[in-house]
């Protein structure tokens, strides 16, 4: 569901990194880019409120007030919402390049690989 929330708010460059075979602390990273601090906040709000409506509450939220990089931790899935410059600087995709990465386009329907 977090992917649907992000797509509905026009998240850019949306990817899912499957970390089940790579990391023992998380199953997936969902990473996307917002076009401004206002857009980053709107994306974060959409994820948080959308999942709260389904009874899922984040364990931790970081960066919400600064809005350069918002991290929303749902234990098995961690959502990273970046502004473009911060995403390029931190390069999470490069750090986890050995894990399978799936690009998610607006017109592609997820096939339930990621349950949330």
N, C-alpha and C positions, 0 to 999 in steps of 0.2 A: 503493500500500500504506500510506502514512502516514495516509491518510484512514481506512482500515479500522482501523488501530491506534487512532486517536483516537476513532472511534465506539465501538469495543469497550470503551474505558475511560470512556465517557460524557462526552466533551468537549461543552461547551455553545457555542452560537452559532458553529458551524463554518462558515467561508467559504473560498473559493478566489478569489484575485484574479489574473486573467490579465494579466501584465505583458509579454507577448511583443512587443506593439506600442508599449509605453510606456517600458520600461527596457531597457538593454542589458547589465545585470549579472545578471539573473535572469529566469526564465520565469514562475514562479508564487510567490505568497505564500500559504501555508496559515495561517489565523489561527483560533484558538479560545480559549475561556475555561475555566479550571479554577476550582472552587469554593473551593479553599483552597491553601495552599502544598504540602500533602501531595498533593492532587489534581494540581496543576501538575507536581510531580515524577513522579508516576505516569504522567501523559500523556507527559512527555518520555522517561521510561524505555521506555515502550511503543513510541514512534517509533524511538528509537535502537536498541533491541534487536531490534525487528521488522525493521528494514532491514538491520542487521548480519547477521541470519540469512539474508538474501538477497544478501549480499556487498556491500552499500552501506554506506559509512562516512561519517559527517559530516566535512566539512572543518573546521568550527568550531562550538563550542557556547558560548554566552554566557548568563550569568544563572542557571546551574543551581543554584548554592549559595544564592542569594538567593530564587529562585522567585517573584518578582513578575512577571517577563517572561523566559521562556526562549526563546532564539533558537537554532535548529538549522539550520545551513547545509549543504545538499547540492548546492551550486553552482547547478543549474538551478531547484531548489525550496528555498525557505527557509520553515521552519515556525516560527511565532510562537505561543507558549503563554503567555497572560496570566492574572493574576488580574483580576477585574472592574474594580477601581478603576484599575489600571495600563492596562488596555485603553482605558477611557474617557479617561484622561489623555493618552495618546500618540496615539490616534485614527488608526491607520494607514489605516483605511477612508476617512477624510476626506482624507488626504494623497494617496491614489491613486484618488480618486473618478471620474476620467476613464477608468479601466480597467474592463473587464467584471468584475463580482463575481457569483459563484455561491454561493448559500446551500445548504448541504448538511445535509439532515435525516437523522435516524437511519433512516427507512424508505425513503430514496431510494438507489437503487443508481447509482453513478457509471458513466457510459457511456464510460469510458476516455479522456476528454478529457485527464486528467492522468496521465501515465505515471510511475509510481514504485512 
